[in-house]
Amino acid sequence: MTDDRDLQALERTAYHDSYSDGIIDIFVGASLVWIGVAWIWLSGIAGLAGILPAVFVVPMLEGRRRFLGSRGGYVKWGAPRRRWERRNLAALLIVGIALLLFGIGMFVLVSRSSTDGNAWEQLGPGLIAWLLALLAIGLGFLMGTWRMFAYAAVLAGGGIVTAVAEASPGWPLLVAGILITATGLAMLTVFVRRNPVIEAK
């Protein structure tokens, strides 16, 4: 029984460490930058901006698998872990898209409100950032990485500032996206240095 618990603990630690390459961080950050830019400067397609990152989730994961495999860093988990991961990633993706669409819809409704000084109208600009912060928290639990909670805090704080300043909802996404992308690039740089490509013999 003790050996089983030790093995499970080792698997959890290895699973959490398997996300230290920073590629998912870069993808999340770049997606936020794109959505933020669309909201600020491409308002005509702002409502559809979240679709593009969703389309590239599967290719990103496959590309990451190939990249890590070439450096001996990809771990093939047991069937139970793989089922758990697929189920939770699918659920997180669905919830994320639903939250983003809900946030966009609520913001549009709030923006069209005719009631001056309405509380919802004041909170509207920060709504999308707060919903994405919830998604980051879910991703943090899934990946077991504390940095996702830090990203959530940045999004939540940006949402507050945006609501107070009555600015575009894209600004907290853009700022958080830049910070997350920079973090991911730094992690990827360290990972590449520590894990050179394994030459085929």
Secondary structure, 3 states (H helix, E strand, C coil): CHHHHHHHHHHHHHHHHCCCCCHHHHHHHHHHHHHHHHHHHCHHHHHHCCHHHHHCHHHHHHHHHHHHHHCCCCCCCCHHHHHHHHHHHHHHHHHHHHHHHHHHHHHHHHHCCCCCCCHHHHHHHHHHHHHHHHHHHHHHHHHCCCHHHHHHHHHHHHHHHHHHHCCCCHHHHHHHHHHHHHHHHHHHHHHHHHCCCCCCC
